[in-house]
Amino acid sequence: MNMIKKLVTLSLLLLLIGMSITPATSANELDEKLTIVSLGDSITMGWGIDNQDPNTQSPSAFPFLIGNSHNEVLNVSYPGWTSGELLSAVSLDISKEKLQQADVVTLNIGANDLLQAINLQEFIKSGKSLTDPADVAEIQGKVAATSAEITKNLSSIINVIKQETDAPILLYSLYNPFGPDTDPQSISSQLYLVGNLITESVNTSVYNPMASNTGSHYLDSYSAYDGKQAEYIIPEDIHPNKVGQQILADLATAKLLDLFPPVNIVASHPSEEQTSDPVKITIEEIEHLIHLKWLPGEKSVDNFVEEGNLITGNTFEVTENGTYSIYAKTALSESVITLEVKNIVPKVEEPVEEEPDEKEPPVTKPVEKPKDEVAPPKNEGTKPTQPKETVKVKVEKPKQTVVKNGHALPNTATNMYSFLVAGMCLLGVGGGVFITQRKRKIKSSKIE
C-alpha cells in the first residue's frame, strides 16, 4: 500500500514538472507554414509517383512543392473525380472547415470529365482517324457538351470557395498528356492531335474565361507541358512524374510572387547617439516567416544555408560596431539585407577608491584590586593563645615590560602575568599561616 502511495506521489510530481516546462521552439524554424487547400483529382493527389493508397496524397504532389516547400496541405481531391464529384465534396462541412483555414486554394479539375465523354480508348480501338471530318465533328460535339458541364460546376465550386475564404484561387488549365511523334501516322501522333484538339478548345472556352470572370488566377499548364511530355509525364501514363509536379508547383509560386511581393526586410536600431551599451536591432513583422537569422559582416543567401544566429521576437543585440547581415525566408521567397552599426563606444570604467583601514583603539582593562586576606580558622576546643602579629605581604604589581624592538606581546599577556604572581603570593601566605597554626597546636598538646 505504501509503495502505491509513493508511485502516485511520484507521478503527480512528474506531471507538475512537465506542466511547468515550456516547450522549446525550434532553433531553425518559426513554423509559419503556408496553408494550401488543394482541390482536384488524381493529378492533385500526385497519383502514380509513390504507388500510394488512393486515399493518401503524395508528398511529391505539387501543392506540397509550392514556394519553399514549407506548406501545410489540406486535401480535397481523389483519383478519378470529375468536376461534379468535386462540387459535391467541396460542399461538405469538413471541406468548408478546411477552406476557412486557407492561405491559398489550388483548383485542378476537369480532365476526367473529358476522358469519360470522349471514351478515348474506344476511339483508338475503333480505328477512327482525325483526318475524317465526321470523326472530328463527333469529338468536337462531345467536347462542347462536356465543356458546358465543366463551366457550370467550376462556377459553383468557386462560389463555395469564396463564401468560406478570401484566399487567392489558382485555377489550372488542362495540359495535353500526349507528346508529339516523328511518325504522323503513329498512334502517338494521333493521340497528340486529339489531345491538342481537346485541351486548346476547353482552355480557351472554359478555364481562361472562368478565371477572368471569377477573379481567380489562371495558370497555363498547357503551355508549360507542350512538347515536354516525355520529361514531365510518367511513361505510358497521363499523370505527371516528380518533375512534372514541380513544374505545376512553379506555376503557382510564380503567380503568388506576383500577388504577394517578395520578402521585404525592414530593420532599424533606435538611435544614432553614442552609447556603450548593446544596440538593439528591430525587424518589422514578415508574413509566413520560416527563418529569420543574422550574421556579422556582409553575407549572401548562400551563407545562411548552414549558418546564422536565430532571431527571436524580431530583435537581436550587438555589442560592436560594424556591418551586420539579416536573412529572412518566407513560404515563397528569401532575402538578405545589411545594416551598419557605428555608434558604440568603449565603456569607461571609473577608478575604484580604496577606503583607508580603520584601526581599532587599544582596549584598556581596569586594574583589579588585590583580594582581602583570609582570616585563619578558629581552633575550637583549645585554649586560645595570643596570636603573633601577622606580617602583611605587599603584593607588588610587576612593571609592564616595554618591548622596543621585535614583536610585542599583546596587553592580555601582562595582565595574566600579574594575576599569576598575585595568586602565588596568596598561596604562600596561606601556607605560612597553616604551618604556624599547626605548630601551635602541637605545642599546646605537649604542655597539657
LINCOR-V505235 format. One record per pair of residues at least 12 apart in sequence whose C-alpha atoms are under 10 Angstrom apart, sorted by the first residue. I is the first residue (numbers start at 1). J is the second residue. D is the distance in Angstrom with one decimal. If there is no record, write none. Layout:
[[I:J:D] [I:J:D]]
//
This chain:
[[25:312:9.6] [26:310:9.6] [27:291:9.3] [27:309:8.9] [27:310:6.4] [27:311:9.1] [27:312:9.1] [28:290:8.3] [28:291:6.6] [28:292:8.5] [28:293:8.9] [28:308:9.2] [28:309:9.1] [28:310:6.7] [28:311:9.5] [29:289:8.7] [29:290:5.5] [29:291:5.5] [29:292:8.3] [29:310:8.8] [29:329:9.8] [30:288:9.1] [30:289:6.8] [30:290:5.2] [30:291:6.3] [30:292:8.2] [30:310:9.7] [30:311:9.8] [30:312:8.8] [31:70:8.7] [31:71:9.7] [31:288:8.6] [31:289:7.8] [31:290:6.0] [31:291:8.7] [32:70:8.4] [32:71:8.8] [32:72:9.6] [32:287:8.1] [32:288:5.0] [32:289:5.4] [32:290:5.4] [32:291:8.9] [32:330:8.0] [32:331:7.7] [33:68:9.8] [33:69:9.2] [33:70:5.8] [33:71:5.1] [33:72:6.1] [33:73:9.5] [33:103:9.5] [33:287:9.8] [33:288:6.1] [33:289:7.7] [33:290:7.2] [33:330:8.5] [33:331:6.4] [34:64:9.7] [34:66:9.1] [34:67:8.7] [34:68:9.5] [34:69:9.0] [34:70:6.8] [34:71:4.7] [34:72:6.0] [34:73:8.2] [34:102:8.3] [34:103:6.3] [34:104:7.7] [34:287:9.7] [34:288:6.5] [34:289:9.3] [34:290:9.7] [34:330:8.9] [34:331:5.9] [34:332:8.6] [35:63:9.7] [35:64:9.8] [35:70:9.2] [35:71:5.9] [35:72:4.7] [35:73:5.9] [35:74:7.3] [35:98:9.4] [35:99:9.6] [35:101:6.9] [35:102:5.3] [35:103:5.1] [35:104:6.6] [35:105:8.7] [35:288:9.7] [35:331:9.7] [36:63:6.9] [36:64:8.3] [36:66:9.1] [36:71:6.8] [36:72:6.1] [36:73:4.8] [36:74:6.1] [36:75:8.3] [36:98:9.1] [36:99:8.8] [36:101:8.4] [36:102:5.6] [36:103:5.9] [36:104:4.9] [36:105:5.7] [36:106:7.3] [36:167:9.4] [37:63:8.2] [37:72:8.5] [37:73:5.8] [37:74:4.7] [37:75:5.9] [37:76:7.1] [37:77:9.7] [37:95:9.1] [37:98:6.8] [37:99:6.3] [37:100:9.4] [37:101:8.1] [37:102:5.8] [37:103:7.9] [37:104:6.4] [37:105:4.9] [37:106:6.4] [37:107:8.8] [37:167:9.8] [37:169:9.6] [38:62:9.3] [38:63:6.6] [38:64:9.5] [38:73:6.8] [38:74:6.3] [38:75:5.1] [38:76:5.8] [38:77:6.9] [38:98:9.7] [38:99:9.4] [38:102:9.5] [38:104:8.5] [38:105:5.9] [38:106:4.9] [38:107:6.5] [38:108:8.2] [38:169:10.0] [38:170:9.7] [39:63:9.8] [39:74:8.9] [39:75:6.7] [39:76:4.9] [39:77:5.2] [39:78:8.8] [39:86:7.5] [39:87:9.7] [39:89:9.4] [39:90:8.1] [39:95:9.7] [39:105:7.4] [39:106:5.9] [39:107:4.9] [39:108:6.4] [39:109:7.6] [39:157:9.6] [39:171:9.8] [40:75:8.7] [40:76:6.8] [40:77:4.5] [40:78:6.8] [40:79:8.4] [40:80:9.3] [40:81:7.3] [40:82:8.4] [40:83:8.2] [40:85:9.7] [40:86:6.9] [40:87:10.0] [40:106:8.0] [40:107:5.9] [40:108:4.8] [40:109:4.9] [40:110:8.4] [40:111:9.8] [40:172:9.9] [41:76:8.6] [41:77:5.0] [41:78:4.8] [41:79:4.9] [41:80:5.9] [41:81:5.2] [41:82:7.3] [41:83:8.8] [41:85:9.6] [41:86:8.1] [41:107:9.4] [41:108:7.1] [41:109:6.1] [41:110:8.4] [41:111:8.5] [41:112:8.1] [42:54:8.5] [42:57:9.0] [42:61:9.7] [42:77:7.2] [42:78:5.7] [42:79:3.8] [42:80:6.2] [42:81:7.6] [42:108:9.5] [42:109:9.1] [42:111:9.7] [42:112:9.3] [42:239:7.8] [42:240:9.8] [43:57:9.9] [43:61:7.7] [43:62:8.6] [43:77:8.9] [43:78:8.8] [43:79:7.6] [43:80:9.4] [43:108:7.7] [43:109:8.6] [43:111:9.4] [43:238:9.2] [43:239:6.2] [43:240:7.1] [43:241:9.8] [43:245:8.3] [43:248:9.9] [44:57:7.9] [44:58:8.9] [44:60:9.9] [44:61:6.2] [44:62:6.9] [44:63:7.3] [44:64:10.0] [44:75:8.6] [44:76:9.0] [44:77:6.6] [44:78:7.9] [44:79:8.5] [44:106:8.8] [44:107:8.6] [44:108:6.8] [44:109:8.7] [44:239:9.8] [44:240:9.8] [44:245:8.8] [44:248:9.8] [45:57:4.7] [45:58:6.1] [45:59:8.9] [45:60:8.9] [45:61:6.0] [45:62:8.5] [45:63:9.0] [45:75:8.2] [45:76:9.1] [45:77:6.4] [45:78:6.5] [45:79:7.0] [46:58:5.2] [46:59:7.8] [46:60:6.4] [46:61:4.3] [46:62:7.3] [46:63:9.2] [46:64:10.0] [46:78:9.9] [46:79:9.2] [46:239:8.0] [46:240:7.6] [46:241:8.2] [46:242:8.4] [46:245:7.5] [47:60:9.4] [47:61:8.0] [47:78:9.2] [47:79:7.3] [47:239:6.9] [47:240:8.2] [47:241:8.8] [48:234:7.7] [48:237:8.6] [48:238:9.5] [48:239:6.9] [48:240:8.1] [48:241:7.6] [48:242:9.7] [49:61:8.5] [49:234:8.1] [49:239:8.7] [49:240:8.1] [49:241:6.1] [49:242:6.8] [49:245:9.6] [50:241:9.7] [50:242:9.6] [54:78:7.1] [54:79:6.6] [54:80:9.9] [55:77:9.0] [55:78:7.1] [55:79:8.5] [56:75:9.3] [56:77:9.9] [56:78:8.9] [57:73:9.4] [57:74:9.8] [57:75:7.5] [57:76:9.8] [57:77:8.5] [57:78:8.6] [57:79:9.9] [59:73:9.5] [60:241:8.9] [60:242:6.3] [60:243:9.4] [60:245:7.1] [60:246:8.2] [61:240:9.1] [61:241:9.2] [61:242:7.7] [61:244:9.5] [61:245:5.9] [61:246:8.0] [61:248:9.1] [61:249:8.5] [62:106:9.8] [62:240:9.7] [62:242:8.6] [62:243:9.7] [62:244:8.5] [62:245:4.8] [62:246:5.9] [62:247:7.9] [62:248:5.9] [62:249:4.8] [62:250:8.5] [62:251:9.8] [62:252:8.9] [63:75:9.2] [63:104:9.8] [63:105:9.4] [63:106:7.6] [63:245:8.7] [63:246:9.2] [63:248:8.5] [63:249:6.4] [63:250:10.0] [63:252:8.7] [64:245:9.6] [64:246:9.3] [64:249:8.0] [65:245:8.0] [65:246:6.4] [65:247:9.4] [65:248:8.8] [65:249:5.5] [65:250:8.0] [65:252:9.4] [65:253:8.9] [66:245:9.9] [66:246:8.1] [66:247:9.7] [66:248:8.4] [66:249:4.7] [66:250:6.4] [66:251:8.5] [66:252:6.4] [66:253:5.5] [66:254:9.2] [66:256:9.2] [66:331:8.3] [66:332:7.6] [67:249:7.6] [67:250:7.5] [67:251:9.9] [67:252:7.9] [67:253:5.1] [67:254:8.4] [67:256:8.4] [67:257:8.8] [67:330:8.5] [67:331:5.6] [67:332:4.2] [67:333:6.8] [68:253:8.8] [68:290:9.3] [68:329:8.5] [68:330:7.5] [68:331:5.3] [68:332:5.6] [68:333:6.8] [68:334:8.9] [69:249:9.2] [69:331:7.3] [69:332:8.5] [70:288:9.8] [70:290:8.1] [70:330:8.7] [70:331:6.0] [70:332:8.8] [71:331:7.3] [71:332:9.9] [72:102:9.5] [72:103:9.8] [73:98:9.6] [73:102:9.1] [73:104:9.7] [73:105:9.8] [74:95:8.9] [74:98:6.4] [74:99:8.4] [74:101:8.9] [74:102:8.3] [74:105:9.5] [75:95:8.6] [75:98:8.3] [75:99:10.0] [76:89:7.3] [76:90:7.1] [76:94:9.5] [76:95:6.8] [76:98:8.6] [76:99:9.6] [76:107:9.8] [77:89:8.4] [77:90:9.2] [77:107:9.5] [77:108:9.2] [77:109:9.2] [79:112:9.3] [80:109:9.9] [80:110:10.0] [80:111:9.1] [80:112:6.3] [80:113:9.2] [80:116:10.0] [81:109:7.9] [81:110:8.4] [81:111:9.0] [81:112:6.7] [81:113:8.3] [82:109:6.8] [82:110:5.9] [82:111:7.5] [82:112:5.4] [82:113:5.3] [82:114:8.9] [82:115:9.8] [82:116:9.2] [82:150:8.7] [82:153:9.5] [83:108:9.3] [83:109:5.9] [83:110:5.5] [83:111:8.7] [83:112:8.1] [83:113:6.9] [83:149:8.3] [83:150:6.1] [83:151:9.1] [83:152:9.1] [83:153:5.9] [83:154:6.9] [83:156:9.9] [83:157:8.5] [84:109:9.6] [84:110:9.0] [84:113:8.6] [84:149:8.3] [84:150:7.8] [84:152:9.1] [84:153:5.9] [84:154:8.5] [84:156:9.6] [84:157:9.1] [85:109:10.0] [85:153:9.2] [86:107:10.0] [86:109:8.0] [86:110:9.6] [86:153:8.5] [86:154:9.2] [86:157:7.8] [87:153:6.5] [87:154:7.9] [87:155:9.6] [87:156:7.1] [87:157:5.5] [87:158:9.2] [87:160:8.7] [88:153:9.7] [88:157:8.9] [89:157:9.6] [90:156:9.8] [90:157:7.1] [90:158:9.7] [90:160:7.4] [90:161:8.1] [91:156:9.5] [91:157:8.1] [91:160:6.9] [91:161:9.1] [95:160:10.0] [95:161:9.6] [95:164:9.8] [96:160:8.1] [96:161:7.8] [96:163:9.0] [96:164:6.4] [96:165:9.0] [97:164:8.0] [97:165:9.9] [98:164:9.0] [98:165:9.7] [99:160:9.2] [99:161:6.7] [99:162:9.0] [99:163:9.2] [99:164:5.9] [99:165:6.2] [99:166:9.4] [99:167:8.7] [100:161:8.8] [100:162:9.8] [100:163:9.1] [100:164:5.3] [100:165:5.4] [100:166:8.8] [100:167:8.9] [101:164:8.9] [101:165:7.8] [101:167:9.1] [102:161:9.8] [102:164:9.1] [102:165:6.9] [102:166:8.5] [102:167:6.2] [102:168:8.9] [102:169:10.0] [103:165:8.5] [103:166:8.5] [103:167:5.3] [103:168:7.4] [103:169:9.5] [103:288:9.8] [104:165:9.2] [104:166:8.9] [104:167:5.2] [104:168:5.4] [104:169:6.4] [104:170:7.7] [104:252:9.7] [104:256:8.8] [105:158:10.0] [105:161:8.3] [105:165:9.1] [105:166:9.6] [105:167:6.6] [105:168:6.2] [105:169:4.8] [105:170:6.2] [105:171:8.6] [105:216:9.8] [106:168:8.5] [106:169:5.9] [106:170:4.8] [106:171:6.3] [106:172:7.7] [106:216:9.9] [106:217:9.6] [106:219:10.0] [106:252:8.4] [107:154:9.2] [107:157:9.2] [107:158:8.9] [107:169:7.1] [107:170:6.0] [107:171:4.9] [107:172:6.2] [107:173:9.3] [107:216:9.7] [107:217:10.0] [107:218:10.0] [107:219:9.9] [108:170:8.5] [108:171:6.3] [108:172:5.2] [108:173:7.3] [108:174:8.0] [108:219:9.8] [109:150:8.7] [109:153:10.0] [109:154:8.5] [109:171:8.8] [109:172:7.9] [109:173:8.6] [109:174:8.2] [110:146:9.1] [110:147:8.7] [110:149:9.6] [110:150:6.4] [110:151:9.4] [110:153:9.5] [110:154:8.8] [110:172:9.9] [110:173:9.0] [110:174:7.7] [110:202:9.5] [110:207:9.7] [111:150:9.7] [111:173:9.6] [111:174:6.8] [111:175:8.8] [111:176:9.8] [111:198:10.0] [111:199:9.0] [113:143:9.3] [113:146:6.7] [113:147:8.6] [113:149:8.6] [113:150:7.5] [114:142:8.2] [114:143:6.7] [114:144:9.7] [114:145:9.6] [114:146:6.4] [114:147:8.0] [114:150:9.1] [114:198:8.1] [114:199:9.4] [114:202:9.4] [115:143:9.6] [115:146:9.9] [115:198:9.8] [116:142:10.0] [116:146:9.4] [117:139:9.0] [117:142:6.3] [117:143:7.3] [117:145:8.8] [117:146:6.8] [118:138:9.0] [118:139:6.6] [118:140:9.3] [118:141:9.6] [118:142:6.4] [118:143:7.4] [118:146:9.3] [118:198:9.6] [119:139:9.9] [119:142:10.0] [120:139:9.8] [120:191:8.9] [120:194:9.0] [120:195:9.9] [123:135:9.4] [123:139:9.5] [124:187:8.0] [124:190:8.7] [124:191:8.5] [127:187:9.9] [128:190:9.8] [129:185:9.6] [129:187:10.0] [129:190:7.6] [129:194:9.6] [130:190:7.4] [130:191:9.7] [130:193:7.9] [130:194:7.6] [130:197:9.9] [131:190:9.8] [136:194:9.0] [136:197:9.1] [139:194:8.7] [139:197:8.9] [139:198:8.3] [140:197:8.3] [140:198:7.8] [140:201:8.8] [142:198:9.8] [143:197:9.4] [143:198:6.8] [143:199:9.5] [143:201:8.2] [143:202:7.6] [144:198:9.4] [144:201:8.6] [144:202:8.1] [144:205:9.1] [144:206:9.9] [146:202:9.2] [147:198:9.9] [147:201:9.0] [147:202:6.3] [147:203:9.4] [147:205:7.8] [147:206:6.6] [147:207:9.5] [148:202:9.6] [148:205:9.2] [148:206:8.0] [149:206:9.9] [150:202:9.3] [150:206:7.6] [150:207:9.2] [151:202:9.7] [151:205:9.0] [151:206:5.9] [151:207:7.9] [151:209:9.6] [151:210:7.4] [152:206:9.7] [152:210:9.9] [154:171:9.7] [154:206:9.1] [154:207:8.8] [154:210:7.8] [154:211:9.9] [154:214:10.0] [155:210:7.4] [155:211:9.7] [155:213:9.3] [155:214:7.9] [158:171:9.7] [158:210:9.4] [158:211:9.7] [158:214:7.5] [158:215:9.6] [158:216:8.5] [159:214:8.5] [162:214:9.4] [167:216:9.9] [168:215:8.6] [168:216:6.8] [168:217:7.5] [168:256:8.6] [168:259:8.6] [169:211:8.8] [169:214:9.3] [169:215:8.0] [169:216:5.0] [169:217:6.1] [169:218:8.8] [170:211:8.5] [170:215:9.8] [170:216:6.1] [170:217:4.9] [170:218:6.3] [170:219:6.7] [170:251:9.4] [170:252:7.0] [170:255:8.3] [170:256:9.0] [171:207:7.5] [171:208:8.8] [171:210:8.7] [171:211:6.7] [171:216:6.5] [171:217:5.7] [171:218:5.1] [171:219:6.0] [171:220:8.8] [171:221:9.9] [171:252:9.4] [172:203:9.4] [172:207:7.7] [172:208:9.2] [172:211:9.3] [172:216:10.0] [172:217:8.3] [172:218:6.1] [172:219:4.7] [172:220:6.4] [172:221:6.4] [172:222:8.9] [172:248:8.6] [172:251:9.1] [172:252:9.0] [173:199:8.3] [173:200:9.5] [173:202:8.6] [173:203:5.9] [173:204:9.3] [173:206:9.0] [173:207:5.9] [173:208:7.6] [173:211:9.8] [173:218:7.1] [173:219:6.1] [173:220:5.4] [173:221:5.7] [173:222:6.4] [173:223:9.3] [174:195:9.9] [174:198:9.2] [174:199:5.9] [174:200:8.4] [174:202:7.9] [174:203:6.6] [174:207:8.3] [174:219:9.4] [174:220:7.9] [174:221:6.4] [174:222:5.8] [174:223:9.6] [174:225:9.8] [175:195:8.4] [175:196:8.6] [175:198:9.7] [175:199:6.5] [175:200:8.8] [175:203:9.0] [175:220:8.2] [175:221:5.5] [175:222:3.9] [175:223:7.6] [175:224:8.1] [175:225:6.4] [175:226:7.6] [175:229:9.5] [175:238:9.8] [176:191:9.3] [176:192:7.4] [176:193:9.4] [176:194:9.0] [176:195:5.2] [176:196:6.1] [176:197:9.2] [176:198:8.4] [176:199:6.3] [176:200:8.8] [176:221:8.9] [176:222:6.3] [176:223:9.2] [176:225:7.2] [176:226:7.0] [176:227:9.3] [176:229:8.0] [176:238:8.6] [177:191:9.0] [177:192:7.9] [177:195:7.2] [177:196:9.3] [177:199:9.8] [177:222:9.1] [177:225:8.0] [177:226:8.6] [177:227:9.8] [177:228:9.5] [177:229:6.3] [177:230:9.2] [177:232:8.9] [177:233:6.8] [177:234:9.4] [177:236:9.9] [177:237:8.0] [177:238:5.1] [177:239:7.3] [177:240:8.3] [178:190:9.2] [178:191:6.0] [178:192:4.8] [178:193:8.4] [178:194:8.8] [178:195:6.5] [178:196:8.5] [178:225:9.7] [178:226:9.0] [178:227:9.0] [178:228:9.5] [178:229:6.5] [178:230:8.6] [178:233:8.5] [178:236:9.4] [178:237:8.9] [178:238:7.4] [179:191:8.0] [179:192:5.6] [179:193:9.1] [179:195:8.9] [179:196:9.7] [179:225:9.0] [179:226:7.6] [179:227:6.1] [179:228:7.1] [179:229:5.1] [179:230:6.6] [179:231:9.8] [179:233:9.1] [180:192:5.6] [180:193:8.2] [180:226:9.0] [180:227:6.8] [180:228:9.1] [180:229:8.4] [180:230:9.2] [181:227:9.9] [192:227:9.9] [196:222:9.2] [196:226:9.2] [199:222:7.6] [200:222:8.1] [200:223:10.0] [203:218:10.0] [203:220:8.8] [203:222:8.4] [207:219:9.3] [207:220:9.5] [208:220:8.9] [217:252:9.3] [217:255:7.8] [217:256:9.5] [217:259:9.8] [218:251:9.7] [218:252:9.5] [218:255:8.9] [219:248:8.6] [219:251:6.3] [219:252:7.2] [219:254:9.6] [219:255:7.9] [220:248:9.1] [220:251:7.7] [220:252:10.0] [221:244:9.9] [221:247:8.3] [221:248:6.8] [221:251:7.6] [224:244:9.4] [224:247:7.5] [224:248:8.4] [224:251:8.6] [225:240:9.7] [225:244:8.0] [225:247:8.4] [225:248:9.3] [228:244:9.3] [229:241:10.0] [229:244:8.6] [230:244:9.9] [231:243:7.3] [231:244:7.4] [232:244:4.1] [232:245:7.8] [232:246:9.1] [232:247:8.2] [233:245:9.2] [253:331:9.6] [253:332:6.8] [253:333:9.2] [254:332:9.0] [256:332:7.6] [257:332:6.9] [257:333:8.0] [260:287:9.9] [260:332:8.8] [261:332:9.5] [261:333:9.3] [262:329:9.9] [262:330:8.8] [262:332:7.5] [262:333:6.1] [262:334:7.6] [262:335:8.1] [263:286:7.3] [263:287:8.3] [263:288:9.5] [263:289:9.0] [263:327:10.0] [263:328:7.3] [263:329:7.5] [263:330:6.9] [263:331:9.5] [263:332:8.1] [263:333:6.3] [263:334:6.3] [263:335:6.3] [263:336:9.3] [264:284:9.2] [264:285:9.8] [264:286:7.7] [264:287:9.9] [264:328:8.5] [264:333:9.9] [264:334:9.0] [264:335:7.4] [264:336:8.9] [264:337:9.0] [265:283:7.0] [265:284:7.2] [265:285:8.6] [265:286:7.6] [265:292:9.8] [265:326:7.9] [265:327:8.0] [265:328:7.1] [265:329:10.0] [265:334:9.7] [265:335:7.5] [265:336:7.5] [265:337:6.8] [265:338:9.7] [266:282:8.4] [266:283:5.7] [266:284:5.6] [266:285:8.6] [266:286:9.1] [266:326:9.5] [266:337:8.5] [266:339:9.9] [267:281:6.7] [267:282:5.5] [267:283:4.3] [267:284:6.4] [267:285:9.9] [267:314:9.3] [267:315:9.1] [267:326:8.3] [267:337:8.6] [267:338:9.0] [267:339:7.7] [268:280:8.5] [268:281:5.6] [268:282:5.5] [268:283:6.7] [268:284:8.7] [268:315:9.7] [268:339:7.9] [268:340:9.6] [268:341:9.7] [269:281:4.5] [269:282:6.1] [269:283:9.0] [269:315:9.5] [269:316:9.9] [269:317:9.5] [269:339:9.3] [269:340:9.7] [269:341:8.4] [270:282:8.3] [271:343:8.5] [272:341:8.6] [272:342:7.9] [272:343:5.9] [272:344:9.1] [273:342:9.5] [273:343:6.2] [273:344:8.5] [274:342:8.4] [274:343:4.6] [274:344:5.7] [274:345:6.4] [274:346:9.8] [275:342:9.9] [275:343:6.3] [275:344:5.1] [275:345:5.8] [275:346:8.3] [275:347:8.3] [276:319:8.3] [276:320:9.4] [276:343:8.4] [276:344:5.5] [276:345:5.0] [276:346:5.7] [276:347:5.1] [276:348:8.5] [277:317:9.7] [277:318:9.1] [277:319:7.2] [277:320:9.6] [277:343:9.9] [277:344:7.3] [277:345:8.3] [277:346:8.9] [277:347:7.9] [278:316:9.7] [278:317:6.0] [278:318:5.5] [278:319:4.6] [278:320:7.8] [278:321:10.0] [278:344:7.6] [278:345:10.0] [279:316:8.4] [279:317:5.4] [279:318:5.4] [279:319:6.4] [279:320:8.5] [279:321:9.3] [279:341:8.2] [279:342:9.9] [279:343:8.6] [279:344:7.6] [280:315:6.7] [280:316:5.7] [280:317:4.4] [280:318:6.7] [280:319:9.1] [281:314:8.4] [281:315:5.5] [281:316:5.5] [281:317:6.0] [281:318:7.8] [281:339:9.2] [281:341:9.4] [282:311:9.8] [282:313:8.9] [282:314:5.9] [282:315:4.5] [282:316:6.9] [282:317:8.9] [283:311:9.3] [283:313:9.0] [283:314:5.2] [283:315:6.2] [283:316:8.9] [283:326:9.0] [284:314:7.0] [284:315:9.1] [285:313:9.6] [285:314:7.3] [286:314:9.3] [286:328:8.4] [286:329:9.3] [286:330:7.9] [287:329:9.9] [287:330:7.2] [287:331:8.7] [288:329:8.6] [288:330:5.3] [288:331:5.7] [288:332:8.3] [288:333:10.0] [289:328:7.2] [289:329:6.1] [289:330:4.4] [289:331:6.7] [289:332:9.3] [289:333:9.6] [289:334:9.5] [290:328:7.6] [290:329:5.5] [290:330:5.1] [290:331:6.6] [290:332:9.7] [290:333:9.9] [290:334:9.4] [291:304:9.7] [291:308:9.8] [291:310:7.7] [291:311:8.4] [291:312:9.9] [291:327:7.6] [291:328:5.6] [291:329:5.0] [291:330:7.0] [291:331:9.6] [291:334:8.9] [292:304:9.8] [292:308:8.7] [292:309:8.4] [292:310:6.1] [292:311:5.5] [292:312:7.9] [292:313:9.9] [292:314:8.0] [292:315:10.0] [292:326:7.4] [292:327:5.7] [292:328:4.6] [292:329:6.6] [292:330:9.0] [292:334:9.8] [292:335:9.9] [292:336:9.9] [293:307:8.6] [293:308:5.3] [293:309:5.1] [293:310:4.5] [293:311:5.2] [293:312:8.7] [293:314:9.6] [293:316:9.4] [293:325:8.4] [293:326:5.9] [293:327:5.2] [293:328:6.7] [293:329:9.1] [293:336:9.5] [294:307:8.9] [294:308:5.4] [294:309:5.2] [294:310:6.8] [294:311:7.0] [294:316:8.5] [294:324:7.0] [294:325:5.5] [294:326:4.5] [294:327:6.1] [294:328:9.0] [294:336:9.2] [294:337:9.6] [294:338:9.4] [295:307:8.1] [295:308:5.5] [295:309:6.4] [295:310:9.4] [295:323:9.0] [295:324:5.9] [295:325:5.3] [295:326:6.8] [295:327:8.5] [295:338:9.6] [296:308:9.1] [296:309:9.5] [296:318:9.2] [296:320:9.7] [296:321:9.9] [296:322:7.6] [296:323:6.3] [296:324:4.5] [296:325:6.2] [296:326:8.9] [296:338:9.4] [296:339:9.7] [296:340:9.9] [297:322:7.2] [297:323:5.0] [297:324:5.0] [297:325:6.2] [297:326:9.9] [297:338:8.2] [297:339:9.2] [297:340:9.2] [298:322:9.6] [298:323:6.3] [298:324:6.3] [298:325:5.6] [298:326:9.2] [298:336:9.4] [298:337:8.6] [298:338:6.4] [298:339:8.8] [298:340:9.7] [299:323:9.6] [299:324:8.2] [299:325:5.8] [299:326:8.4] [299:327:8.9] [299:336:7.7] [299:337:8.5] [299:338:7.9] [300:325:8.1] [300:326:9.4] [300:327:8.4] [300:335:8.5] [300:336:6.4] [300:337:8.6] [300:338:9.6] [301:325:9.7] [301:326:9.6] [301:327:7.1] [301:328:9.0] [301:329:9.4] [301:334:7.6] [301:335:6.7] [301:336:6.2] [301:337:9.6] [302:336:9.9] [303:327:9.5] [304:325:9.8] [304:326:9.4] [304:327:7.2] [304:328:9.5] [304:336:9.2] [308:325:9.4] [308:326:9.0] [308:327:8.4] [309:326:9.5] [309:327:9.7] [310:327:9.7] [311:326:9.2] [311:327:9.6] [311:328:9.8] [318:341:8.5] [318:344:9.3] [319:341:9.4] [319:344:7.3] [319:345:9.5] [319:346:9.8] [320:341:7.7] [320:342:8.1] [320:343:8.9] [320:344:6.4] [320:345:8.4] [320:346:9.2] [321:340:7.5] [321:341:5.0] [321:342:4.8] [321:343:6.8] [321:344:5.9] [321:345:8.4] [322:339:8.4] [322:340:5.7] [322:341:5.3] [322:342:6.3] [322:343:9.6] [322:344:9.5] [323:338:6.6] [323:339:5.7] [323:340:4.4] [323:341:6.4] [323:342:8.7] [324:337:8.4] [324:338:5.5] [324:339:5.2] [324:340:6.2] [324:341:7.8] [325:337:5.7] [325:338:4.3] [325:339:6.3] [325:340:8.9] [326:338:6.2] [326:339:7.8] [362:411:8.8] [363:411:8.4] [363:412:9.7] [364:411:8.3] [364:412:9.7] [365:411:8.9] [365:412:8.8] [365:415:8.6] [366:415:9.9] [367:415:8.7] [368:415:9.6] [368:418:9.9] [368:419:9.2] [370:394:9.7] [370:395:7.8] [370:396:9.8] [370:397:9.7] [370:419:9.4] [370:422:7.7] [370:423:9.7] [370:426:9.7] [371:422:9.2] [371:423:9.7] [371:426:8.9] [372:426:9.9] [373:392:8.8] [373:393:9.8] [373:426:8.3] [373:429:9.1] [373:430:9.0] [374:426:9.3] [374:429:9.6] [374:430:8.0] [374:433:9.9] [375:430:9.6] [375:433:9.4] [376:430:8.6] [376:433:7.2] [376:434:7.9] [376:437:8.5] [377:433:10.0] [377:434:9.4] [377:437:9.2] [378:437:9.8] [379:437:8.7] [379:441:8.6] [382:441:8.2] [382:444:8.0] [382:445:9.0] [383:441:9.7] [383:444:8.1] [384:444:9.8] [385:440:8.6] [385:444:9.2] [387:436:9.8] [387:437:9.4] [387:440:9.6] [388:436:9.5] [390:429:10.0] [390:433:8.8] [391:429:9.4] [392:429:8.7] [393:425:8.0] [393:426:8.7] [393:428:9.7] [393:429:7.6] [394:422:9.9] [394:425:9.0] [395:418:9.8] [395:421:8.4] [395:422:6.5] [395:423:9.8] [395:425:7.2] [395:426:8.8] [396:418:9.0] [396:421:8.9] [396:422:8.2] [396:425:9.8] [397:415:9.7] [397:417:9.5] [397:418:6.3] [397:419:9.1] [397:421:8.3] [397:422:8.0] [398:414:8.7] [398:415:9.5] [398:417:8.3] [398:418:6.5] [398:421:8.4] [398:422:9.7] [399:414:8.8] [399:418:9.1] [400:413:9.8] [400:414:6.4] [400:415:9.0] [400:417:9.7] [400:418:9.4] [401:414:8.1]]
//
